[in-house]
Amino acid sequence: MADLLYFIQYFMMGFFLKQGDDLLDESNNERLAWITLGLSGILFGTMMTTTEWDLVLLASIITGVMVSGKVNRVPFVAGFVMIGGVLLICGLPVISNMLDFSALLFMLFMASVLDEKGNVWADRNASPRASTFFRYRFTLKVTVILLSIPWPAFLPSAVGLWFFDGGYEAAGWIFRRLVIDYPTD
């Protein structure tokens, strides 16, 4: 049961993050975005306190997204404040090997940045395969699975990333169907 809740939390983390992002970018609803990004931040923070593997994965994603310039609106502060609050209250998990942690952090960070930059770079008309690969963030998704070979304890976090992305894509699909296709004007 705990494993199921673990993956549901990853799913909901992605779901609320995408909802907040779409509320800002597509419907300009900052009030609701504060709430959904705050919920995502609480889930991010909680998950980052679970294991060192979750911490390294989520820290690399957060860092990669910030460096690539995707955090560009004030309501994202709600998520960061919630992450910081949860980490202050619950503390960080024990990091058993700082060298492994640092190596993973660097590799995951690079994959995350590559996905963000590739998504901007890849032209759907010139290279549809590259566009699809980067749009669905496969650099990071493939990297986490490959990194689970030398670090098998990382596998649950790697699978969690796929659930995170499932929630992210589900929220995008729902938002497009309910808000964009059926405006309430």
Residue pairs with C-beta under 8 A, 6 or more apart in sequence:
3 156
6 50
6 156
6 160
7 159
7 160
7 163
8 163
9 43
9 46
9 47
10 47
10 160
10 161
10 163
10 164
10 167
11 163
11 164
11 166
11 167
11 170
12 39
12 43
12 167
13 40
13 43
13 44
13 47
13 164
13 167
14 163
14 164
14 165
14 166
14 167
14 168
14 169
14 171
15 167
15 168
15 170
15 171
16 36
16 37
16 39
16 40
16 43
16 167
16 171
17 36
17 37
17 40
17 79
17 168
17 171
18 167
18 168
18 169
18 171
18 172
18 175
19 33
19 36
19 171
19 175
20 33
20 34
20 36
20 37
20 40
20 75
20 76
20 79
21 33
22 171
22 172
22 175
22 179
23 29
23 30
23 32
23 33
23 36
24 30
24 33
24 73
24 75
26 175
26 179
26 180
27 179
30 73
30 74
30 75
33 73
33 75
34 75
34 78
35 78
37 75
37 76
37 78
37 79
38 78
38 79
38 81
38 82
39 82
40 79
40 82
41 78
41 79
41 80
41 81
41 82
41 83
41 86
42 82
42 83
42 86
44 58
44 62
44 79
44 82
44 83
44 86
45 82
45 83
45 84
45 85
45 86
45 87
45 90
46 86
46 90
47 54
47 58
47 160
48 54
48 55
48 58
48 59
48 83
48 86
48 87
48 92
48 93
49 55
49 86
49 87
49 90
49 91
49 92
49 93
50 93
51 93
51 153
51 156
51 157
52 93
52 94
52 95
52 96
52 101
53 151
53 153
53 154
53 156
53 157
54 93
54 157
54 160
55 92
55 93
55 95
56 101
56 104
56 105
56 108
56 157
57 108
57 144
57 154
57 157
57 158
57 160
57 161
59 105
60 104
60 105
60 108
60 109
60 111
60 112
61 108
61 112
61 140
62 83
63 109
63 112
64 108
64 109
64 111
64 112
64 113
64 115
64 116
65 71
65 112
65 116
67 109
67 113
68 112
68 113
68 116
68 117
70 116
95 101
100 151
104 147
104 151
104 154
107 143
107 147
108 140
108 143
108 144
108 147
111 139
111 140
111 143
111 144
112 139
112 140
114 139
114 140
115 134
115 137
115 138
115 139
115 140
118 130
118 133
118 134
118 139
119 134
119 135
119 137
121 134
122 130
122 131
122 133
122 134
122 135
123 131
124 131
133 139
136 165
136 169
137 165
140 161
141 161
141 162
141 165
144 154
144 157
144 158
144 161
145 158
147 154
147 158
148 154
148 155
148 158
